[in-house]
Amino acid sequence: MGYFLASRCRAIFLMVALAALGNAAIATAVRANDVEGSSDHPLIGRFEGSRIVGYNVSEYDEAAVVEGQFSPLSTDKRTGKGFRILEGRILLIYYSLPAGRSTLQVLRNYERSLRSKGFSILFVCATADGSCFESNRNEGGYYLGQAIGDYLALPRLMTDYVHNWFSQGRYLLARLERPEGAIYASLSLGESARGGVAVVRVVETKEMETDKIVFLTAAQMEKAIDDAGRVALQGIRFGLNSDDIAPQSQPTLDEIAKLFASKPELKLKVVTRAHDGAGAALDLASRRAKNVVAELIATHGIAPERLLHEGADALPSSDDNNAEANANKNQVELVVQ
């Protein structure tokens, strides 16, 4: 009997020790070879031996997370079954995982650590067994990498687009309830011949500061144009990674039409700003500007020869994490031709 009790105690001790060891593998850390200015999220941490190779913060934006099985055909827009759009402060971190560690080991450590901090696990899947996809078949880790977000508008993972690191993948979505707003943590783990990566996206949901959008009347636009030859507008908004003009933009479009009516000789160029100056991001900015021009011509009867459109680089900023700078990246400008 004494031998049995002693053996049972040793087994319990070993289980506790292993659990503690697992939790210890996930911790916040600061590494000299991390991307400059980056840091772990204090509630999420990193897998031991990982290195931050990509980092981006937005004080208030929207992001799509996977909350259930999805179709590979929907990963370009990240809408429909299996996706949820969240709003709030968004932290995106790319980690390079240490060699010799499986994505299953990393997933289990994160899962245990998140549970210990009060998170509820909402969805877990793997591409290899088909549990990520509506078809219940292995459609390929590439599609899980695509589901993370618009790879052309996000930082590259080292020197390549993030989805190219996902030959196979695993995924986890967790939520922590708080009085000030829930925190969602999505973890996408990719493995390929080049190594393993972890993409951590944390969305801290909160109420948006709604007094930040300045609505300009036609008279205010006219004064700015007379003074500086251009006017910046925050009242024209677009869908997530889309050139569709959001309905709340209509009041500002109406004021632009009034501006044209009050100045019959006025000719303007509509300029929208890209997150960066290359590829699909710049193309999206150009299509947004074109759609604004098309809306003004079709709905408000403005003569086409009075309007041009252009997609341009984001406005320069010394602090890319600053909320005002991020707002400027989505800004529309009217510039005198």
C-alpha angles and dihedrals in degrees: 000000000000090000090050093051092047091050091048091050091050090050092050091047090051092050092050091047092050091049091050090048090051092051090047089059089068113060142133113263144168118223127189092220095052119112108283113268094014129126140168122264104255093228096045107036127177137279110261112271095018123134128211109238100163133029137175134166129192118185092210127004142114129263136180119235129186111246100166146356113321140186119252086227090067099053095092093064098021093218134121131038114009097020132096127189113220130188129207141068108343126203119187121189129178114203128192106218123224117261118264096028118118121223088237091059091048092047094050092049093051091045092052092045094049093049090051089056094052100264120145116222108232103176138002126179145156128213094217094065094037094242092129094059136069089230091058086226131113100265092171136276089253089077093054088053090051091049090062092078147279099330093196092056095045131071114278117251099245101308102337143060111275098240091061089070091062111086084144128359150187129209140198132183121193136175133205117198117222132169090240093050140303123280117221120198120192119189120193116185121195132186129190140148088281094058141268129308136189121207111198119190118182121189115192102196116214142146112284119240095249097189094071099086112088112208112210123203123217089258092053091048090050092052093050092049092048090049101041108008091243142056130206118221126199094177098081112083135176138205121268108290087343139115091219111121111236117238092240088067093072098090091055092046088052090054091050089054090052089051091055091046092053094049109042094182095050118120119185140185117218110219125188125187128235125215086239134002102251145074122338094357092062091042090053091051090051093049091049092053091047091052092051089053091046091050092051091049097044101039103029101032097236112164111255093229089064094061137063129172135213140175113216143176120281116272112269116259134177090213114044091182092058113114093225091051091051090050090053090058089068095042126125120214132197111212127187111246 
